[in-house]
Amino acid sequence: MNHVEHQHQVALIRWAKVMRLPQATDVEPGATVADYLLAIPNGGKRSSPREGARLKAEGVKPGVSDLLLPLRRGGFAGLWLEMKAPGKKPTPDQLRWLARMTRAGYCAVWRDDWESASEMIQAYVFGKVAKTDAGPLMLG
């Protein structure tokens, strides 16, 4: 993860710490998005081929998204979110992961700034994301 992408993900987590989830039977009263949103520390440089082999043996996979919100909403099993720096696009491995998670019933998306990522999370938790053949669609 590059420095700018890191800053955007940190800003998103700061936002998530103050964004209350709507009341629902599957969340604790007064919970915030950050109470459920978790980072997947999958990327980064490997210090050696041995370190890479060790991580692979532990289940680290190329392309796994940066964040997971494991709450069912709108017919989705949860939300996978890949964060990119502004103007950057996901790698082929990341796009394959997002497609795999979409097939598995998740809302799986990428965003290139924390503001649009927060809008996506907010739409998701309030049930304003629809399943389409082209993938998740945020509703008005």
Backbone as a ProteinNet text record, in pm:
[ID]
protein_1_A
[PRIMARY]
MNHVEHQHQVALIRWAKVMRLPQATDVEPGATVADYLLAIPNGGKRSSPREGARLKAEGVKPGVSDLLLPLRRGGFAGLWLEMKAPGKKPTPDQLRWLARMTRAGYCAVWRDDWESASEMIQAYVFGKVAKTDAGPLMLG
[TERTIARY]
85.5	0	90.3	63.3	146	99.6	179.7	156.1	20.4	-15.6	-141.7	-259.8	-250.9	-357.8	-372.6	-260.7	-261.7	-336.1	-306.3	-372.2	-523.5	-565.5	-709.3	-775.1	-707.5	-766.1	-773.1	-671.4	-672.9	-787.6	-807.5	-917.5	-1052.3	-1064.2	-1188.1	-1213.8	-1111.6	-1127.8	-1164.7	-1105.8	-1145.1	-1293.8	-1338.7	-1480.5	-1564.8	-1521.2	-1596.6	-1612.4	-1515.9	-1522.4	-1632.7	-1678.7	-1784.9	-1918.1	-1916.4	-2038.5	-2117.7	-2231.6	-2317	-2388.2	-2396.9	-2475.4	-2622.7	-2709.7	-2852.5	-2889.1	-2991.1	-3035.5	-3076.1	-3031.3	-3065.9	-3042.4	-3106.7	-3094.7	-2955.5	-2877.6	-2745.2	-2630.2	-2660.7	-2554.6	-2586.1	-2482.1	-2498.6	-2553.6	-2638.7	-2691.6	-2577.1	-2586.1	-2486.7	-2356.7	-2351	-2227.8	-2195.9	-2067.1	-2021.5	-1976.9	-1958.8	-1906.7	-1773.4	-1689.1	-1555.8	-1562.6	-1674.3	-1688.2	-1693	-1727.1	-1740.1	-1643.6	-1599.8	-1511.3	-1370.3	-1311.7	-1177.3	-1086.5	-959.3	-857.5	-798.1	-763.6	-696.9	-553.6	-457.6	-318.8	-252	-289.8	-249.1	-139	-127.8	-34.3	101.2	175.6	305.9	420.6	537.8	660.5	695.8	751	800.3	950.6	999.7	1141.5	1231.1	1175.1	1254.5	1160.4	1212.6	1129.6	1078.8	1160.1	1118.3	997	1000.2	887	761.7	775.9	662.4	605.6	691.1	646	574.5	625.6	563.8	423.2	410.8	280.1	182	229.7	144.3	95.9	185.5	148.7	42.4	42.4	-56.4	-190.2	-195.9	-321.7	-329	-220.5	-219.8	-237.8	-326.7	-357.7	-339.4	-288.1	-276.1	-413.5	-427.8	-549.3	-660.9	-646.7	-753.8	-773.2	-898.6	-931.9	-882.2	-870.9	-816.7	-909.1	-1039.8	-1135.2	-1253.9	-1306.9	-1426.3	-1522.8	-1647.8	-1755.4	-1849	-1836.4	-1911.1	-2053.3	-2131.1	-2271.7	-2355.4	-2457.2	-2548.4	-2642.7	-2651.7	-2744.1	-2788.9	-2916.3	-2966.9	-2944.5	-2945.5	-2923.8	-2777.9	-2686.6	-2542.9	-2494.2	-2390.7	-2332.9	-2242.4	-2201.2	-2110.8	-2053.5	-1964.5	-1903.6	-1752.1	-1695.1	-1549.8	-1517.6	-1413.9	-1377.6	-1227.4	-1191.2	-1051.1	-1026.4	-926.7	-891	-773.9	-784.8	-677.2	-648.4	-529.2	-496.9	-577.4	-607.5	-683.3	-622.4	-709.6	-668.3	-607.9	-586.2	-527.9	-638.8	-604.4	-700.2	-652	-743.7	-703.6	-617	-535	-453.1	-542.6	-493.7	-572.4	-606.9	-512.3	-541.9	-654	-652.9	-756.5	-892.5	-893.9	-1019.8	-1074.1	-985.2	-1028.7	-1089	-1026.8	-1080.7	-1219.7	-1234.2	-1364.1	-1470.1	-1434.6	-1529	-1563.1	-1463.5	-1487.3	-1582.7	-1561	-1647.1	-1787.8	-1799.4	-1930.9	-2006.1	-1938.5	-2001.2	-2041.8	-1967.5	-1995.7	-2107.8	-2162.8	-2277.2	-2247	-2123.9	-2085.9	-2104.2	-2116.3	-2100.8	-1949.9	-1886.6	-1740.5	-1704.3	-1642.7	-1618.3	-1480.4	-1437.9	-1316.4	-1348.7	-1273.4	-1287.4	-1148.4	-1133.2	-1000.5	-988.8	-1077.1	-1061.1	-1152.3	-1118.9	-1194	-1336.7	-1360.9	-1495.9	-1591.5	-1549.3	-1638.3	-1651	-1545.9	-1554.7	-1655.5	-1653.3	-1748.3	-1891.5	-1909.1	-2042.7	-2092.2	-2001	-2038.4	-2078	-1998.4	-2029.8	-2163.1	-2183.9	-2308.9	-2427.6	-2416.9	-2524.2	-2547.5	-2439.3	-2450.6	-2523	-2480.9	-2539.5	-2684.4	-2723.6	-2862.4	-2947.7	-2891.2	-2968.3	-2994.8	-2905.2	-2924.5	-2825.9	-2798.5	-2715.4	-2793.5	-2805.4	-2880.4	-2786.6	-2826.2	-2753.8	-2798.7	-2701.4	-2732.8	-2638.3	-2666.1	-2577.8	-2437.3	-2430.3	-2302.5	-2230	-2293.3	-2233.2	-2317.1	-2267.6	-2343.2	-2369.2	-2488.2	-2525.6	-2579.2	-2516.5	-2567.2	-2694.8	-2796.4	-2924.6	-2932.3	-3002.2	-3022.7	-3029.2
-117	0	123.6	214	334.8	436.2	539.9	638.4	708.3	749	821	727.5	604.8	506.8	483.4	472.2	454.6	570.6	693.7	810.3	805.7	763.1	754.7	645.4	531.7	425.3	467.1	535.2	584.5	685	773.7	870.1	797.7	691.9	614.6	549.7	495.8	433.1	538.2	657	765.7	797.6	808.2	832.7	719	594.6	477.2	473.8	532.7	533.5	623.6	718.2	808.4	785.1	704.2	676.8	565	602.2	504.2	417	289.9	198.1	215.4	197.4	201.4	83.3	100.8	-7.2	-126.5	-243.5	-368.9	-481.9	-594.2	-706.1	-767.9	-743.5	-807	-716.1	-599.3	-510.9	-469.6	-444.8	-399.1	-256.4	-224.7	-87.8	13.7	119.3	225.2	193.8	81.3	42.1	137.3	151.4	229.6	134.2	189.6	110.8	46.9	122.3	71.8	-48.2	-64.6	-180.6	-310.5	-301.4	-420.2	-420.7	-304.2	-294	-337.8	-427.8	-474.4	-471	-446.7	-442.4	-581	-612	-737.6	-701.2	-719.8	-679.9	-781.6	-777.7	-878.7	-830.4	-699.6	-647.2	-615.9	-537.4	-493.2	-575.7	-526.8	-590.7	-707.8	-809.8	-925.6	-908.6	-934.3	-912	-1015.5	-1129.9	-1235.4	-1335.6	-1417.8	-1525.3	-1620	-1641.9	-1728.4	-1668.8	-1536.6	-1469	-1481.4	-1461.4	-1477.2	-1618.2	-1718.8	-1858.2	-1885.2	-1828.7	-1847.4	-1787.2	-1666.2	-1600.1	-1676.4	-1724	-1801.6	-1928.7	-1995.4	-2116.5	-2086.4	-1962.3	-1921.4	-1881.9	-1875.3	-1842.8	-1706	-1629.9	-1499.7	-1522.2	-1444.7	-1459.4	-1326.3	-1329.6	-1204.3	-1149	-1017.4	-951.5	-938.1	-999.3	-988.8	-841.6	-802.9	-662.6	-615.2	-482.9	-419.8	-427.4	-419.4	-406.5	-500.2	-545.6	-630.4	-578.8	-563.1	-529.9	-651.3	-737.5	-863.7	-851	-763.7	-748	-774.7	-856.9	-883.9	-764.8	-717.9	-609.4	-624.5	-596.3	-591.9	-718.6	-832.8	-958.7	-993.9	-910.9	-938.6	-1005.8	-1087.6	-1157.4	-1066.8	-954.3	-860.3	-768.5	-680	-582.5	-596.9	-625.3	-622.7	-491	-421.8	-291.6	-285.1	-261.6	-241	-90.8	-43.8	98	121.8	226.8	268.5	416.2	458.1	600.6	670.9	799.9	872.2	856	819.9	802.6	666.8	583.7	450.1	347.8	237.3	129.8	0.7	-92.6	-221.9	-301.8	-388.9	-480	-592.4	-667.3	-782.7	-881	-907.7	-996.8	-940	-809.2	-746.7	-752.5	-731.2	-740.6	-883.2	-982.7	-1122.2	-1152.1	-1101.3	-1122.8	-1060.4	-936.7	-870.3	-949.4	-999.4	-1080.4	-1210.8	-1273.6	-1397.4	-1371.7	-1262.5	-1230.8	-1192.5	-1126.4	-1094.7	-1224.3	-1319.1	-1449.2	-1520.9	-1499.5	-1564.3	-1495	-1386.5	-1321.9	-1195.5	-1147.2	-1025.1	-903.4	-788.4	-661.6	-637.2	-637.5	-628.3	-517.6	-410.6	-289	-232.4	-138.4	-63	84.7	163.2	308	370.2	489.4	551.4	676.1	689.5	792.8	759.1	813.2	776.1	827.1	943.3	998	907.4	862.7	774.6	638.3	594.8	469.5	483.4	598.6	619.5	626.8	687.6	692.6	551.9	468	329.9	253.5	266.7	197.3	246	375.1	430.6	378.4	378.1	324.5	177.1	103	-39.6	-63.5	2.6	-25.4	22.5	118.1	165.3	94.8	-10.7	-90	-20.5	69.6	144.2	101	-30.4	-90	-206.9	-210.4	-316.2	-408.8	-534.3	-631	-612.7	-604.6	-601.4	-698.3	-728.2	-816	-755.3	-622.6	-553.7	-535.5	-580.8	-564.8	-474.9	-443.4	-360.3	-220.5	-168.6	-34.6	44.6	160.3	248.9	315	313.4	374.1	514.3	603.9	743	761.6
0	0	0	-92.5	-96.6	8.6	26.5	132.3	117.4	-3.7	-24.2	1.1	-48.1	-22.7	127.5	196.4	342.1	409	368.1	427.3	406.6	287	259.8	343	359.1	440.4	587.7	636.5	775.2	793.3	696.3	703.9	704.7	625.4	623.2	759.4	821.2	952.1	1056.9	1048.5	1140.4	1126.2	1000.7	974.5	1032.8	1011.5	1055.6	1207.6	1278.9	1425.7	1479.5	1399.6	1445.4	1373.6	1267.7	1191.6	1258.9	1316	1383.5	1280.3	1312.2	1229.6	1262.6	1163.2	1194.5	1284.8	1366.2	1453.9	1369.9	1412.5	1345.9	1445.2	1421.6	1515	1514.6	1409.6	1400.2	1442.7	1499.4	1550.4	1693.5	1768	1905.8	1906.6	2001.2	2009.2	2021.1	1942.9	1947.6	1875.3	1804.8	1736	1621	1596	1480.9	1370.3	1252.4	1140.3	1179.2	1250.2	1287.5	1380.9	1453.6	1540.4	1460.8	1332.8	1247.7	1128.6	1084.6	968.6	1007.3	929	961	838.4	866.6	761.1	743.4	620	585.9	546.9	635.3	603.8	511.4	385.4	288.8	195.3	176.2	77.3	136.6	65	113.4	58.6	86.4	39.5	129.8	70	144.4	161.7	281.8	310.3	242.4	206.5	142.4	78.3	-13.7	-69.9	39.3	141	251.8	323.2	347.3	412	325.6	194.7	103.6	108.4	111.1	118.2	250	359.3	490.1	492.1	438.8	435.7	346	231.5	141.7	211.2	285.5	359.3	465.5	519.2	619.5	557.6	423.9	358.1	295.1	298.2	231.9	82.4	21.3	-120.6	-192.4	-314.5	-390.1	-427.1	-414.4	-459.9	-358.3	-240.2	-140.5	-103.6	-94.1	-68.7	67.8	80.3	199.7	320.8	297.1	407.6	389.3	501.8	501.9	608.2	569.6	662.2	664.3	765.8	766.2	821.1	759.4	793.9	669.3	684	572.1	554.2	430.7	398.6	253.3	227.8	91	10.2	74.6	3.7	-17.8	30.7	20.1	149.4	137.6	252.2	334.9	282.2	346.6	240.1	280.2	189.3	189.5	74	53.2	-16.3	31.9	-23.7	-48.2	-172	-210.2	-216.8	-142.5	-142.8	-237.9	-317.6	-407.4	-382.2	-420.1	-416.2	-525.7	-507.8	-609.8	-749.8	-843.8	-982.7	-1014.6	-914.4	-936.6	-953.4	-1020	-1046.2	-980.1	-954.6	-897.2	-994.3	-937.8	-1017.6	-1072.3	-1169.5	-1216.8	-1104.2	-1013.5	-900.1	-813	-789.8	-708.2	-777	-908.1	-982.6	-980.4	-990.4	-982.9	-845.4	-738.5	-603.9	-591	-637.4	-630.1	-706.5	-824	-902.6	-830	-769.2	-693.9	-576.9	-503.8	-390.3	-435.7	-550.1	-605.5	-635.7	-698.7	-728	-598.9	-492.2	-364.3	-286.6	-342	-279.7	-201.1	-212.4	-142.4	-232.3	-170.4	-239.2	-238	-353	-361.6	-458.5	-405.1	-483.5	-452.5	-535.9	-507.2	-516.8	-441	-442.5	-434.3	-495	-498.7	-410.8	-314	-211.6	-94.6	21.5	141.5	138.6	74.2	71.6	-5.4	-123.6	-200.9	-133	-64	11.7	126.1	194.4	304.2	250.6	134.4	73	39.6	-9.3	-42.2	83.3	188.7	314.3	369	366.3	417.2	336.6	205.2	121.5	154.7	172.6	202.2	335	441.3	573	582.9	500.3	500.2	394.2	331.7	235.6	104.9	65.1	-59.5	-167.6	-171	-274.7	-332.5	-464.8	-531.6	-607.6	-616.4	-699.4	-843.4	-934.6	-1077.8	-1147.8	-1273.6	-1350.6	-1365.2	-1362.8	-1377.9	-1243.6	-1134.8	-1002.8	-914.6	-794.9	-700.5	-756.8	-729.5	-775.8	-657.8	-630.3	-524.6	-572.7	-486.6	-520.2	-461.4	-533.4	-494.5	-350.4
[MASK]
++++++++++++++++++++++++++++++++++++++++++++++++++++++++++++++++++++++++++++++++++++++++++++++++++++++++++++++++++++++++++++++++++++++++++++

